[in-house]
Amino acid sequence: MPEGLALANDLGLQTLRVASDCVNAVASIHGEGFGRYGPIVLEIKTRTESFTRVEFVHEGRRSNIDAHCLARSFVIFSVERHVWFVAPPDGVCTSYPDE
């Protein structure tokens, strides 16, 4: 999540929605208890201050299919940020029907 927020900041976005399949992570960000991941949660909360609006939501594990396909599609690329603005790579965003 911190890396995603850094990318959104670099792109000049002001309003964004961050989805996670980890209900505990989303609950920690929304709550006051930091638990064992306190430093990461604190970093996430601090980074959100540079945006107009950030919404953290929980999505079911069904979205993992796209995340897995996306991660696998980049194993041949160098370590850096890769962003698409129009259409995702082949095989990504196929777990949900077109709306």
C-alpha positions as CSV (number, residue, x, y, z in Angstrom):
1,M,0.0,0.0,0.0
2,P,2.7,2.5,0.8
3,E,4.2,2.0,-2.7
4,G,0.9,2.4,-4.4
5,L,0.3,5.7,-2.5
6,A,3.8,6.9,-3.5
7,L,2.9,6.1,-7.2
8,A,-0.4,7.9,-6.9
9,N,1.4,10.9,-5.4
10,D,4.0,10.9,-8.3
11,L,1.1,10.9,-10.8
12,G,-0.4,13.9,-9.1
13,L,-3.7,12.1,-8.2
14,Q,-5.7,13.7,-5.4
15,T,-8.6,11.2,-5.1
16,L,-8.1,7.5,-5.0
17,R,-9.4,4.2,-3.8
18,V,-7.1,1.5,-2.5
19,A,-8.4,-2.0,-2.5
20,S,-7.0,-4.9,-0.4
21,D,-8.0,-8.5,0.1
22,C,-6.8,-8.3,3.7
23,V,-9.7,-7.3,5.9
24,N,-7.3,-6.9,8.9
25,A,-5.1,-4.4,7.0
26,V,-8.1,-2.3,6.0
27,A,-9.5,-2.5,9.6
28,S,-6.1,-1.4,11.0
29,I,-6.0,1.6,8.7
30,H,-9.5,2.6,9.6
31,G,-9.0,2.0,13.4
32,E,-6.7,3.4,16.0
33,G,-5.0,0.1,17.0
34,F,-1.8,-0.4,15.2
35,G,-1.0,-3.9,16.2
36,R,2.3,-5.5,15.1
37,Y,2.3,-3.7,11.8
38,G,2.0,-0.3,13.5
39,P,4.9,1.4,11.7
40,I,3.5,0.4,8.3
41,V,0.0,1.5,9.2
42,L,1.4,4.8,10.5
43,E,3.3,5.3,7.2
44,I,0.1,4.7,5.2
45,K,-1.9,7.1,7.3
46,T,0.9,9.7,7.0
47,R,1.0,9.4,3.2
48,T,-2.7,9.9,2.9
49,E,-2.4,13.4,4.2
50,S,-1.0,14.6,0.9
51,F,-4.3,13.6,-0.9
52,T,-7.7,15.2,-1.0
53,R,-9.5,11.9,-0.5
54,V,-8.3,8.3,0.0
55,E,-10.7,5.4,0.5
56,F,-9.4,2.1,1.7
57,V,-11.7,-0.8,0.9
58,H,-11.7,-4.6,1.3
59,E,-12.3,-6.7,-1.8
60,G,-12.7,-10.4,-1.7
61,R,-10.1,-12.9,-2.8
62,R,-11.6,-13.1,-6.2
63,S,-9.6,-10.0,-7.1
64,N,-6.4,-12.0,-6.4
65,I,-6.7,-13.6,-9.8
66,D,-6.0,-10.3,-11.5
67,A,-3.2,-9.4,-9.1
68,H,-1.5,-12.8,-9.7
69,C,-1.8,-12.5,-13.5
70,L,-0.4,-8.9,-13.3
71,A,2.5,-10.0,-11.1
72,R,3.4,-12.9,-13.4
73,S,3.2,-10.8,-16.5
74,F,6.1,-8.6,-15.2
75,V,8.6,-11.2,-14.2
76,I,10.6,-10.6,-17.3
77,F,10.8,-6.8,-16.8
78,S,13.4,-4.9,-14.8
79,V,12.7,-3.9,-11.2
80,E,10.9,-0.5,-11.5
81,R,7.4,0.9,-11.7
82,H,5.3,-0.2,-14.6
83,V,2.0,1.6,-15.3
84,W,-0.6,1.3,-17.9
85,F,-3.2,4.1,-18.6
86,V,-5.4,2.7,-21.3
87,A,-5.6,-1.1,-21.3
88,P,-4.0,-3.6,-19.0
89,P,-1.6,-6.3,-20.2
90,D,-3.1,-9.4,-21.8
91,G,-4.7,-11.8,-19.2
92,V,-5.3,-9.1,-16.6
93,C,-8.7,-7.9,-15.5
94,T,-10.4,-11.0,-16.8
95,S,-11.9,-12.2,-13.5
96,Y,-14.8,-9.7,-13.6
97,P,-17.2,-9.5,-16.6
98,D,-17.2,-6.3,-18.6
99,E,-19.6,-3.8,-17.2
